[in-house]
Amino acid sequence: MKDVLKTSSYDFTLPQNQIATHPVTPADSAKLLVFNREKNEILHSTFKNILEFLPQDLSIFLNDTKVIKARIFGKKDTGANVELLLNKPLFMDRYLVMIRGKVKVGTKIYFDENLSAEVLELNVDGSRIVKFFQEDKKLDFISLVDILNKIGHIPLPPYMQRDDEKEDETNYQTLFAKNYGAVAAPTASLHFTEELLQDLEEKYGLNYLTLHVGAGTFKPVDVEDILSHPMHSEYFEIGIDAKKNLDKANKVLAVGTTVTRTIEYYARTNKIQGECDLFLNPANKPIKVDYLLTNFHLPKSTLIMLVASFIGLEKTLELYEIAIKENYRFYSYGDGMLII
């Protein structure tokens, strides 16, 4: 029996060719593994048929965050190349970033469109705090996003092992992306087509909340006791209508781990806005979300631990083993799983 609190228990071996580097077309032709807990039944289908498996009395919640072109390339005064990944805005027009290239406090980095960044702080976790300027004018978030949309690159996850392409500007963005702030897509929602969304809206109605997915979503759990993992935080907001519908919902389907964490954080704190740092795992199970639609996640990640908070470690590993055997595609552009 594996220890649910040990990181090593969440490991599995995935063949390299099952890491999805591009999405399938159309999006709803992706495979869908359906696990019915009540019947202990596993079915194989596609996203296009998802309505066949959803319960009748259901409230569906999705994440309307929008991915920023957060990856930019510049140079230092010395001419050395630097890669910067914007993570999120902080207070007073300061920004949390990751920088590939040696920098120190005071280092200035220069980009296209007369954009520059000055390093203000070096954090122990490897992140950096900077301010951005355009022609010596300090930039707020909206102004910065406008510039990044001109010079930046879609920040594809590192496991794809490729540069971003023009198609990723569409493919790595949900159809309902609205609020800029994410550096990773809420990937469970990438499988929807306009037609499928319309069918879901007509039958159930759809609710939207916002959680700006940060680079921390890819941070591996590198401590053996999962409860010692320092969970990253991400900004979230639940609008008035979504809150009302959530409060009166009988059964809740969260589309993705980000929606799950947002709803569960609200259920525990009653906060509808702020920083969410909730870590769901078998020792901290959901209390509001009933059903989960999600992709297949990295081994030893907080995301696979979240899945285990719904169905337990052993069942999670069993389903992942089946998905590998059945040649499901994994990670951001991969196939998905519905837990009902």
C-alpha positions as CSV (number, residue, x, y, z in Angstrom):
1,M,0.0,0.0,0.0
2,K,1.5,3.3,-1.1
3,D,1.8,6.2,1.4
4,V,-0.6,9.0,0.2
5,L,1.6,11.6,1.9
6,K,4.8,10.6,0.1
7,T,5.7,12.4,-3.1
8,S,7.3,9.3,-4.5
9,S,3.9,7.5,-4.4
10,Y,2.7,9.8,-7.2
11,D,5.3,8.8,-9.7
12,F,4.7,6.9,-13.0
13,T,6.5,6.3,-16.2
14,L,5.2,7.9,-19.4
15,P,6.5,7.1,-22.8
16,Q,7.9,10.2,-24.5
17,N,5.6,9.8,-27.5
18,Q,2.5,10.2,-25.3
19,I,3.4,13.8,-24.4
20,A,1.1,15.8,-26.6
21,T,3.0,18.6,-28.4
22,H,0.1,19.8,-30.6
23,P,-3.7,19.6,-30.1
24,V,-5.9,17.3,-32.0
25,T,-8.4,18.9,-34.5
26,P,-11.2,19.4,-34.0
27,A,-10.7,20.0,-30.3
28,D,-13.6,17.9,-29.1
29,S,-12.2,14.8,-30.9
30,A,-9.7,14.4,-28.0
31,K,-10.2,11.2,-26.1
32,L,-12.1,11.2,-22.8
33,L,-11.7,8.7,-20.1
34,V,-14.8,8.6,-17.9
35,F,-14.7,7.2,-14.4
36,N,-18.0,6.6,-12.7
37,R,-17.2,6.3,-8.9
38,E,-20.6,5.0,-7.9
39,K,-20.5,2.1,-10.4
40,N,-16.7,1.9,-10.3
41,E,-16.9,1.9,-14.1
42,I,-14.4,3.1,-16.6
43,L,-15.5,4.1,-20.1
44,H,-13.6,5.4,-23.1
45,S,-15.1,8.1,-25.3
46,T,-14.4,11.6,-26.8
47,F,-15.1,15.1,-25.6
48,K,-17.7,15.5,-28.3
49,N,-19.9,12.9,-26.4
50,I,-19.4,14.4,-22.9
51,L,-23.1,15.3,-22.4
52,E,-23.9,11.6,-22.5
53,F,-22.0,11.2,-19.2
54,L,-23.0,14.3,-17.2
55,P,-25.6,14.1,-14.5
56,Q,-28.9,16.0,-14.9
57,D,-28.8,18.4,-12.0
58,L,-25.5,20.1,-12.5
59,S,-23.8,23.5,-12.3
60,I,-20.7,23.8,-14.5
61,F,-17.9,26.3,-13.8
62,L,-15.1,27.3,-16.1
63,N,-12.0,29.6,-15.9
64,D,-12.1,32.6,-18.2
65,T,-8.5,33.7,-17.7
66,K,-6.5,34.7,-20.7
67,V,-2.9,33.7,-21.4
68,I,-0.4,36.5,-21.8
69,K,2.5,36.3,-24.3
70,A,4.6,36.2,-21.3
71,R,7.9,35.0,-22.7
72,I,10.2,37.7,-24.1
73,F,13.9,37.8,-25.2
74,G,16.2,40.7,-24.5
75,K,19.8,41.8,-23.9
76,K,21.8,43.2,-21.0
77,D,24.1,46.2,-21.3
78,T,26.9,43.7,-21.9
79,G,25.1,42.3,-24.9
80,A,24.4,39.0,-23.2
81,N,21.1,37.4,-24.1
82,V,18.4,37.1,-21.5
83,E,15.0,35.3,-21.5
84,L,12.3,36.6,-19.2
85,L,9.0,34.9,-18.3
86,L,6.4,37.1,-16.7
87,N,4.7,35.3,-13.8
88,K,2.3,37.8,-12.3
89,P,1.9,41.5,-11.4
90,L,2.5,42.5,-7.8
91,F,1.7,45.8,-6.0
92,M,3.0,49.2,-7.1
93,D,3.7,48.1,-10.7
94,R,6.2,45.5,-9.7
95,Y,6.2,42.1,-11.4
96,L,7.3,38.6,-10.4
97,V,9.3,37.0,-13.2
98,M,11.7,34.2,-14.0
99,I,14.9,35.1,-15.8
100,R,17.2,32.8,-17.7
101,G,20.5,34.5,-17.6
102,K,22.7,35.8,-14.8
103,V,21.4,39.0,-13.2
104,K,21.8,41.0,-10.0
105,V,19.9,43.8,-8.3
106,G,20.1,46.8,-10.6
107,T,20.6,44.8,-13.8
108,K,18.7,46.4,-16.7
109,I,17.4,44.3,-19.6
110,Y,16.4,45.8,-23.0
111,F,13.7,44.4,-25.3
112,D,12.0,45.4,-28.6
113,E,9.4,48.3,-28.6
114,N,11.7,50.3,-26.3
115,L,10.7,48.0,-23.4
116,S,13.2,47.6,-20.6
117,A,13.2,45.9,-17.2
118,E,15.1,46.7,-14.0
119,V,15.8,43.9,-11.5
120,L,14.7,45.0,-8.0
121,E,15.0,41.8,-5.9
122,L,16.4,38.3,-6.2
123,N,14.2,35.7,-4.4
124,V,15.5,32.5,-2.8
125,D,13.2,30.4,-5.0
126,G,14.9,31.6,-8.2
127,S,12.2,34.1,-9.1
128,R,12.9,37.8,-9.6
129,I,11.0,41.1,-9.0
130,V,11.3,43.7,-11.7
131,K,9.8,47.0,-12.9
132,F,9.1,47.5,-16.6
133,F,9.6,50.8,-18.4
134,Q,9.0,52.1,-21.9
135,E,11.2,55.0,-22.7
136,D,11.7,55.5,-19.0
137,K,8.0,55.6,-18.2
138,K,7.0,53.0,-15.7
139,L,4.4,50.6,-17.0
140,D,1.2,49.4,-15.5
141,F,-0.1,45.9,-16.2
142,I,-2.5,46.8,-19.1
143,S,0.2,48.8,-20.9
144,L,2.7,46.0,-20.4
145,V,0.3,43.4,-21.8
146,D,-0.2,45.6,-24.9
147,I,3.5,45.5,-25.5
148,L,3.9,41.8,-24.8
149,N,1.2,41.1,-27.4
150,K,3.5,42.7,-29.9
151,I,6.9,41.2,-28.9
152,G,6.1,38.2,-26.7
153,H,5.7,34.5,-27.2
154,I,3.1,32.1,-25.9
155,P,4.7,30.4,-22.9
156,L,4.3,26.8,-23.8
157,P,5.1,24.4,-21.0
158,P,8.7,23.2,-21.1
159,Y,7.8,19.5,-21.6
160,M,6.6,20.3,-25.1
161,Q,10.3,20.8,-26.0
162,R,9.5,23.1,-28.9
163,D,9.2,26.8,-29.7
164,D,5.8,28.4,-29.9
165,E,4.1,28.7,-33.3
166,K,1.5,31.1,-34.7
167,E,-1.2,28.5,-34.2
168,D,-0.5,28.3,-30.5
169,E,-1.9,31.9,-30.1
170,T,-5.3,30.3,-30.8
171,N,-4.7,26.7,-29.7
172,Y,-3.3,27.6,-26.2
173,Q,-6.2,29.9,-25.4
174,T,-9.8,28.9,-24.5
175,L,-12.7,30.0,-26.6
176,F,-14.0,32.1,-23.7
177,A,-10.7,33.6,-22.6
178,K,-11.5,37.1,-21.3
179,N,-9.2,38.4,-18.5
180,Y,-5.5,38.7,-19.2
181,G,-3.3,37.4,-16.4
182,A,-2.3,33.7,-17.0
183,V,1.0,32.3,-18.1
184,A,-0.5,28.8,-18.6
185,A,-3.9,27.8,-20.1
186,P,-6.6,26.1,-18.0
187,T,-6.1,23.2,-20.3
188,A,-9.2,21.1,-19.6
189,S,-11.1,23.8,-21.4
190,L,-9.0,23.6,-24.6
191,H,-11.2,20.7,-25.7
192,F,-14.3,22.7,-26.2
193,T,-15.7,23.7,-29.6
194,E,-18.3,26.5,-30.1
195,E,-20.9,23.9,-30.8
196,L,-20.1,21.9,-27.6
197,L,-20.1,25.0,-25.5
198,Q,-23.5,26.0,-26.9
199,D,-24.9,22.5,-26.2
200,L,-23.7,22.7,-22.6
201,E,-25.0,26.3,-22.2
202,E,-28.5,25.2,-23.4
203,K,-28.7,22.2,-21.2
204,Y,-27.0,23.4,-18.0
205,G,-26.0,27.1,-18.3
206,L,-22.4,27.9,-17.8
207,N,-20.7,29.9,-15.0
208,Y,-17.3,31.6,-15.3
209,L,-14.8,32.6,-12.6
210,T,-11.2,33.7,-13.0
211,L,-7.9,32.3,-11.7
212,H,-4.8,33.5,-13.4
213,V,-2.7,30.4,-13.8
214,G,0.9,31.0,-12.8
215,A,4.2,29.4,-13.6
216,G,4.0,27.7,-10.2
217,T,1.6,25.2,-11.6
218,F,4.6,23.5,-13.2
219,K,6.7,23.6,-10.0
220,P,7.5,20.0,-9.1
221,V,7.0,18.8,-5.6
222,D,10.6,18.3,-4.5
223,V,10.0,17.3,-0.8
224,E,9.2,13.8,0.2
225,D,6.4,14.7,2.5
226,I,3.8,16.4,0.3
227,L,2.4,18.4,3.2
228,S,5.8,20.2,3.4
229,H,5.4,21.5,-0.2
230,P,5.2,25.3,-0.3
231,M,2.2,25.8,-2.5
232,H,2.3,28.7,-5.0
233,S,-0.5,31.3,-4.9
234,E,-2.5,32.7,-7.9
235,Y,-4.9,35.6,-8.1
236,F,-8.6,34.7,-8.4
237,E,-11.9,36.4,-8.6
238,I,-15.5,35.1,-8.5
239,G,-18.1,37.4,-9.8
240,I,-21.5,38.1,-8.1
241,D,-23.5,35.9,-10.5
242,A,-21.1,33.0,-10.3
243,K,-21.1,33.3,-6.5
244,K,-24.9,33.2,-6.3
245,N,-25.0,30.2,-8.6
246,L,-22.3,28.4,-6.7
247,D,-24.0,29.0,-3.4
248,K,-27.3,27.5,-4.6
249,A,-25.7,24.7,-6.7
250,N,-26.8,21.2,-5.9
251,K,-24.0,19.5,-7.8
252,V,-20.8,21.2,-9.1
253,L,-18.7,20.2,-12.1
254,A,-15.3,22.0,-12.1
255,V,-13.7,22.2,-15.5
256,G,-10.1,21.9,-14.6
257,T,-7.9,22.0,-11.5
258,T,-7.8,25.8,-11.4
259,V,-11.6,26.0,-11.1
260,T,-11.5,23.3,-8.5
261,R,-9.0,25.1,-6.4
262,T,-10.8,28.4,-6.7
263,I,-14.2,27.0,-5.7
264,E,-12.7,25.0,-2.8
265,Y,-10.8,28.0,-1.6
266,Y,-14.0,30.0,-1.6
267,A,-15.8,27.2,0.3
268,R,-13.2,27.3,3.0
269,T,-12.7,31.1,3.3
270,N,-15.8,32.7,1.9
271,K,-13.4,35.0,-0.1
272,I,-14.4,35.9,-3.7
273,Q,-11.2,37.7,-4.6
274,G,-7.5,37.4,-3.6
275,E,-4.7,35.0,-3.7
276,C,-5.5,31.3,-3.8
277,D,-2.8,28.9,-2.3
278,L,-5.0,25.9,-1.6
279,F,-3.3,22.5,-2.0
280,L,-5.8,19.7,-2.5
281,N,-4.6,16.2,-1.9
282,P,-5.9,13.0,-0.2
283,A,-5.4,14.7,3.2
284,N,-7.3,17.7,2.1
285,K,-10.3,16.6,0.1
286,P,-12.9,18.7,-1.8
287,I,-15.9,19.9,0.2
288,K,-17.9,21.7,-2.6
289,V,-16.8,20.3,-6.0
290,D,-18.6,17.0,-6.8
291,Y,-17.3,16.2,-10.3
292,L,-14.0,17.0,-12.1
293,L,-13.1,17.4,-15.8
294,T,-9.3,17.5,-16.2
295,N,-6.3,16.5,-18.3
296,F,-3.6,14.0,-17.4
297,H,-0.9,15.6,-15.3
298,L,2.8,15.3,-14.6
299,P,4.1,12.7,-12.2
300,K,4.7,13.9,-8.6
301,S,2.9,17.2,-9.3
302,T,0.3,19.0,-7.1
303,L,-2.2,18.4,-10.0
304,I,-2.1,14.6,-9.9
305,M,-2.4,15.0,-6.1
306,L,-5.5,17.0,-6.6
307,V,-7.0,14.3,-8.8
308,A,-6.2,11.8,-5.9
309,S,-8.1,14.1,-3.5
310,F,-11.2,13.0,-5.5
311,I,-10.7,9.3,-6.0
312,G,-7.7,8.3,-3.9
313,L,-4.1,7.5,-4.8
314,E,-4.5,3.9,-5.9
315,K,-7.4,4.6,-8.2
316,T,-5.6,7.6,-9.7
317,L,-2.5,5.5,-10.5
318,E,-4.8,2.8,-11.9
319,L,-6.5,5.2,-14.3
320,Y,-3.3,6.7,-15.4
321,E,-1.9,3.2,-16.1
322,I,-5.0,2.4,-18.2
323,A,-4.7,5.8,-20.0
324,I,-1.0,5.0,-20.9
325,K,-2.0,1.5,-22.0
326,E,-4.8,2.9,-24.2
327,N,-2.4,5.4,-25.7
328,Y,-4.0,8.6,-24.3
329,R,-2.1,11.8,-24.9
330,F,-0.9,13.5,-21.8
331,Y,-0.5,17.1,-20.5
332,S,-1.6,20.5,-21.8
333,Y,-2.5,19.6,-25.4
334,G,-3.5,16.0,-24.4
335,D,-6.6,14.1,-23.8
336,G,-8.8,14.3,-20.7
337,M,-10.6,12.5,-17.9
338,L,-14.1,13.0,-16.4
339,I,-14.7,12.0,-12.8
340,I,-18.3,11.6,-11.9
